[in-house]
Amino acid sequence: MNRRLAQTAGLCIAAVLFLFFFGWLCPFQALTGLPCPGCNMTTALYWLLRGQLSRSLWYHPMLLPTMGAALLALAFRKKPGAVKGILLSWAVLMLICYVWRMITVFPDPPMEPEGGLASLLMNWRFQ
């Protein structure tokens, strides 16, 4: 087994163990109480696979660009400069989408705050 494959397998096993012991909690949301940039991406994928594109886009509008960026990165994997540009473009779009969703949607569904530091501060402030 080559080294890269062993590292990838190790990361996958570590991720599965993390999820097994800690559940499907987003570490960012658990700590801050705020939704992370990728929150609801899994739900968006679920609705996309069920054929409901509009509902999928409502949960997370960056699902299709994320899938496209992943496919492009795989297609150009032998050209590191191209992959870097693809991933940088995707990261900028993801950040813009996150800020837009936090301004226009938060704290309404699907960008609801849950627990964490934000909840503690809000409770402390109003007591």
Rosetta constraint file for C-alpha pairs under 8 A:
AtomPair CA 1 CA 5 HARMONIC 6.69 0.50
AtomPair CA 1 CA 6 HARMONIC 6.62 0.50
AtomPair CA 2 CA 6 HARMONIC 6.37 0.50
AtomPair CA 3 CA 7 HARMONIC 6.21 0.50
AtomPair CA 4 CA 8 HARMONIC 6.18 0.50
AtomPair CA 5 CA 9 HARMONIC 6.09 0.50
AtomPair CA 6 CA 10 HARMONIC 6.07 0.50
AtomPair CA 7 CA 11 HARMONIC 6.20 0.50
AtomPair CA 8 CA 12 HARMONIC 6.23 0.50
AtomPair CA 9 CA 13 HARMONIC 6.16 0.50
AtomPair CA 10 CA 14 HARMONIC 6.10 0.50
AtomPair CA 11 CA 15 HARMONIC 6.10 0.50
AtomPair CA 12 CA 16 HARMONIC 6.23 0.50
AtomPair CA 13 CA 17 HARMONIC 6.17 0.50
AtomPair CA 14 CA 18 HARMONIC 6.06 0.50
AtomPair CA 15 CA 19 HARMONIC 6.20 0.50
AtomPair CA 16 CA 20 HARMONIC 6.02 0.50
AtomPair CA 17 CA 21 HARMONIC 6.16 0.50
AtomPair CA 18 CA 22 HARMONIC 5.83 0.50
AtomPair CA 18 CA 23 HARMONIC 7.51 0.50
AtomPair CA 19 CA 23 HARMONIC 4.73 0.50
AtomPair CA 19 CA 24 HARMONIC 5.78 0.50
AtomPair CA 19 CA 25 HARMONIC 7.96 0.50
AtomPair CA 25 CA 29 HARMONIC 7.53 0.50
AtomPair CA 25 CA 30 HARMONIC 6.63 0.50
AtomPair CA 26 CA 30 HARMONIC 5.97 0.50
AtomPair CA 26 CA 36 HARMONIC 7.67 0.50
AtomPair CA 26 CA 39 HARMONIC 7.88 0.50
AtomPair CA 27 CA 31 HARMONIC 6.10 0.50
AtomPair CA 28 CA 32 HARMONIC 6.01 0.50
AtomPair CA 28 CA 33 HARMONIC 7.54 0.50
AtomPair CA 28 CA 34 HARMONIC 7.37 0.50
AtomPair CA 28 CA 35 HARMONIC 7.34 0.50
AtomPair CA 28 CA 36 HARMONIC 6.03 0.50
AtomPair CA 29 CA 33 HARMONIC 4.63 0.50
AtomPair CA 29 CA 34 HARMONIC 5.06 0.50
AtomPair CA 29 CA 35 HARMONIC 5.28 0.50
AtomPair CA 29 CA 36 HARMONIC 6.14 0.50
AtomPair CA 29 CA 113 HARMONIC 7.81 0.50
AtomPair CA 29 CA 114 HARMONIC 7.04 0.50
AtomPair CA 29 CA 115 HARMONIC 7.80 0.50
AtomPair CA 29 CA 116 HARMONIC 6.72 0.50
AtomPair CA 30 CA 114 HARMONIC 7.51 0.50
AtomPair CA 30 CA 115 HARMONIC 6.67 0.50
AtomPair CA 30 CA 116 HARMONIC 5.10 0.50
AtomPair CA 31 CA 116 HARMONIC 4.79 0.50
AtomPair CA 31 CA 117 HARMONIC 5.86 0.50
AtomPair CA 32 CA 115 HARMONIC 7.58 0.50
AtomPair CA 32 CA 116 HARMONIC 4.74 0.50
AtomPair CA 32 CA 117 HARMONIC 4.55 0.50
AtomPair CA 32 CA 118 HARMONIC 5.47 0.50
AtomPair CA 33 CA 113 HARMONIC 5.34 0.50
AtomPair CA 33 CA 114 HARMONIC 4.88 0.50
AtomPair CA 33 CA 115 HARMONIC 4.75 0.50
AtomPair CA 33 CA 116 HARMONIC 4.02 0.50
AtomPair CA 33 CA 117 HARMONIC 5.72 0.50
AtomPair CA 33 CA 118 HARMONIC 5.04 0.50
AtomPair CA 33 CA 119 HARMONIC 6.17 0.50
AtomPair CA 34 CA 112 HARMONIC 7.57 0.50
AtomPair CA 34 CA 113 HARMONIC 5.00 0.50
AtomPair CA 34 CA 114 HARMONIC 6.75 0.50
AtomPair CA 34 CA 116 HARMONIC 7.74 0.50
AtomPair CA 34 CA 118 HARMONIC 6.90 0.50
AtomPair CA 35 CA 39 HARMONIC 5.75 0.50
AtomPair CA 35 CA 111 HARMONIC 6.12 0.50
AtomPair CA 35 CA 112 HARMONIC 6.97 0.50
AtomPair CA 35 CA 113 HARMONIC 6.23 0.50
AtomPair CA 35 CA 114 HARMONIC 7.92 0.50
AtomPair CA 37 CA 94 HARMONIC 6.94 0.50
AtomPair CA 37 CA 95 HARMONIC 7.05 0.50
AtomPair CA 37 CA 98 HARMONIC 5.26 0.50
AtomPair CA 38 CA 60 HARMONIC 7.89 0.50
AtomPair CA 39 CA 60 HARMONIC 7.69 0.50
AtomPair CA 39 CA 111 HARMONIC 7.72 0.50
AtomPair CA 40 CA 44 HARMONIC 6.08 0.50
AtomPair CA 40 CA 59 HARMONIC 5.66 0.50
AtomPair CA 40 CA 60 HARMONIC 5.97 0.50
AtomPair CA 40 CA 110 HARMONIC 7.28 0.50
AtomPair CA 41 CA 45 HARMONIC 6.23 0.50
AtomPair CA 41 CA 59 HARMONIC 7.00 0.50
AtomPair CA 41 CA 60 HARMONIC 5.59 0.50
AtomPair CA 41 CA 62 HARMONIC 7.90 0.50
AtomPair CA 41 CA 63 HARMONIC 6.27 0.50
AtomPair CA 42 CA 46 HARMONIC 6.23 0.50
AtomPair CA 43 CA 47 HARMONIC 6.39 0.50
AtomPair CA 43 CA 56 HARMONIC 7.27 0.50
AtomPair CA 43 CA 59 HARMONIC 6.64 0.50
AtomPair CA 44 CA 48 HARMONIC 6.14 0.50
AtomPair CA 44 CA 55 HARMONIC 7.29 0.50
AtomPair CA 44 CA 56 HARMONIC 4.12 0.50
AtomPair CA 44 CA 57 HARMONIC 6.52 0.50
AtomPair CA 44 CA 58 HARMONIC 7.61 0.50
AtomPair CA 44 CA 59 HARMONIC 5.16 0.50
AtomPair CA 44 CA 60 HARMONIC 5.63 0.50
AtomPair CA 44 CA 63 HARMONIC 6.74 0.50
AtomPair CA 45 CA 49 HARMONIC 6.11 0.50
AtomPair CA 45 CA 56 HARMONIC 6.56 0.50
AtomPair CA 45 CA 63 HARMONIC 6.96 0.50
AtomPair CA 46 CA 50 HARMONIC 6.38 0.50
AtomPair CA 46 CA 56 HARMONIC 7.52 0.50
AtomPair CA 47 CA 51 HARMONIC 6.38 0.50
AtomPair CA 47 CA 52 HARMONIC 5.35 0.50
AtomPair CA 47 CA 53 HARMONIC 6.84 0.50
AtomPair CA 47 CA 55 HARMONIC 6.36 0.50
AtomPair CA 47 CA 56 HARMONIC 4.97 0.50
AtomPair CA 48 CA 52 HARMONIC 5.37 0.50
AtomPair CA 48 CA 53 HARMONIC 5.29 0.50
AtomPair CA 48 CA 55 HARMONIC 7.77 0.50
AtomPair CA 48 CA 56 HARMONIC 5.31 0.50
AtomPair CA 52 CA 56 HARMONIC 6.18 0.50
AtomPair CA 53 CA 57 HARMONIC 6.12 0.50
AtomPair CA 54 CA 58 HARMONIC 6.19 0.50
AtomPair CA 55 CA 59 HARMONIC 6.43 0.50
AtomPair CA 56 CA 60 HARMONIC 6.41 0.50
AtomPair CA 56 CA 61 HARMONIC 7.40 0.50
AtomPair CA 56 CA 63 HARMONIC 7.97 0.50
AtomPair CA 57 CA 61 HARMONIC 4.35 0.50
AtomPair CA 57 CA 62 HARMONIC 7.54 0.50
AtomPair CA 57 CA 63 HARMONIC 7.35 0.50
AtomPair CA 59 CA 110 HARMONIC 6.16 0.50
AtomPair CA 61 CA 97 HARMONIC 7.79 0.50
AtomPair CA 62 CA 66 HARMONIC 5.88 0.50
AtomPair CA 62 CA 94 HARMONIC 6.74 0.50
AtomPair CA 62 CA 97 HARMONIC 7.36 0.50
AtomPair CA 63 CA 67 HARMONIC 6.22 0.50
AtomPair CA 64 CA 68 HARMONIC 6.07 0.50
AtomPair CA 65 CA 69 HARMONIC 5.98 0.50
AtomPair CA 65 CA 90 HARMONIC 7.41 0.50
AtomPair CA 66 CA 70 HARMONIC 6.18 0.50
AtomPair CA 66 CA 90 HARMONIC 6.98 0.50
AtomPair CA 67 CA 71 HARMONIC 6.26 0.50
AtomPair CA 68 CA 72 HARMONIC 6.11 0.50
AtomPair CA 69 CA 73 HARMONIC 5.97 0.50
AtomPair CA 69 CA 86 HARMONIC 6.32 0.50
AtomPair CA 69 CA 87 HARMONIC 6.88 0.50
AtomPair CA 69 CA 90 HARMONIC 6.56 0.50
AtomPair CA 70 CA 74 HARMONIC 6.22 0.50
AtomPair CA 71 CA 75 HARMONIC 6.13 0.50
AtomPair CA 72 CA 76 HARMONIC 6.12 0.50
AtomPair CA 72 CA 83 HARMONIC 7.71 0.50
AtomPair CA 72 CA 86 HARMONIC 7.32 0.50
AtomPair CA 73 CA 77 HARMONIC 5.66 0.50
AtomPair CA 73 CA 82 HARMONIC 7.72 0.50
AtomPair CA 73 CA 83 HARMONIC 5.08 0.50
AtomPair CA 73 CA 86 HARMONIC 6.59 0.50
AtomPair CA 73 CA 87 HARMONIC 7.46 0.50
AtomPair CA 76 CA 80 HARMONIC 7.59 0.50
AtomPair CA 76 CA 82 HARMONIC 6.48 0.50
AtomPair CA 76 CA 83 HARMONIC 6.18 0.50
AtomPair CA 77 CA 83 HARMONIC 6.31 0.50
AtomPair CA 79 CA 83 HARMONIC 6.44 0.50
AtomPair CA 80 CA 84 HARMONIC 6.04 0.50
AtomPair CA 81 CA 85 HARMONIC 6.26 0.50
AtomPair CA 82 CA 86 HARMONIC 6.15 0.50
AtomPair CA 83 CA 87 HARMONIC 6.09 0.50
AtomPair CA 84 CA 88 HARMONIC 5.97 0.50
AtomPair CA 85 CA 89 HARMONIC 6.03 0.50
AtomPair CA 86 CA 90 HARMONIC 6.16 0.50
AtomPair CA 87 CA 91 HARMONIC 6.05 0.50
AtomPair CA 88 CA 92 HARMONIC 6.24 0.50
AtomPair CA 89 CA 93 HARMONIC 6.25 0.50
AtomPair CA 90 CA 94 HARMONIC 6.01 0.50
AtomPair CA 91 CA 95 HARMONIC 6.15 0.50
AtomPair CA 92 CA 96 HARMONIC 6.21 0.50
AtomPair CA 93 CA 97 HARMONIC 6.06 0.50
AtomPair CA 94 CA 98 HARMONIC 6.08 0.50
AtomPair CA 95 CA 99 HARMONIC 6.22 0.50
AtomPair CA 96 CA 100 HARMONIC 6.10 0.50
AtomPair CA 97 CA 101 HARMONIC 6.04 0.50
AtomPair CA 98 CA 102 HARMONIC 6.08 0.50
AtomPair CA 99 CA 103 HARMONIC 6.18 0.50
AtomPair CA 100 CA 104 HARMONIC 6.03 0.50
AtomPair CA 100 CA 105 HARMONIC 7.96 0.50
AtomPair CA 101 CA 105 HARMONIC 5.10 0.50
AtomPair CA 101 CA 106 HARMONIC 6.52 0.50
AtomPair CA 101 CA 111 HARMONIC 7.70 0.50
AtomPair CA 102 CA 106 HARMONIC 4.79 0.50
AtomPair CA 102 CA 107 HARMONIC 7.66 0.50
AtomPair CA 102 CA 111 HARMONIC 7.50 0.50
AtomPair CA 105 CA 109 HARMONIC 7.28 0.50
AtomPair CA 105 CA 110 HARMONIC 7.79 0.50
AtomPair CA 105 CA 111 HARMONIC 6.46 0.50
AtomPair CA 106 CA 110 HARMONIC 7.96 0.50
AtomPair CA 106 CA 111 HARMONIC 5.11 0.50
AtomPair CA 106 CA 112 HARMONIC 6.34 0.50
AtomPair CA 106 CA 113 HARMONIC 7.94 0.50
AtomPair CA 107 CA 111 HARMONIC 5.63 0.50
AtomPair CA 107 CA 112 HARMONIC 4.81 0.50
AtomPair CA 107 CA 113 HARMONIC 6.28 0.50
AtomPair CA 108 CA 112 HARMONIC 5.44 0.50
AtomPair CA 113 CA 118 HARMONIC 7.97 0.50
AtomPair CA 113 CA 119 HARMONIC 7.84 0.50
AtomPair CA 114 CA 119 HARMONIC 7.12 0.50
AtomPair CA 115 CA 119 HARMONIC 4.91 0.50
AtomPair CA 115 CA 120 HARMONIC 7.24 0.50
AtomPair CA 116 CA 120 HARMONIC 6.48 0.50
AtomPair CA 117 CA 121 HARMONIC 6.14 0.50
AtomPair CA 118 CA 122 HARMONIC 6.14 0.50
AtomPair CA 119 CA 123 HARMONIC 6.11 0.50
AtomPair CA 120 CA 124 HARMONIC 6.04 0.50
AtomPair CA 121 CA 125 HARMONIC 5.92 0.50
AtomPair CA 122 CA 126 HARMONIC 6.33 0.50
AtomPair CA 123 CA 127 HARMONIC 6.25 0.50
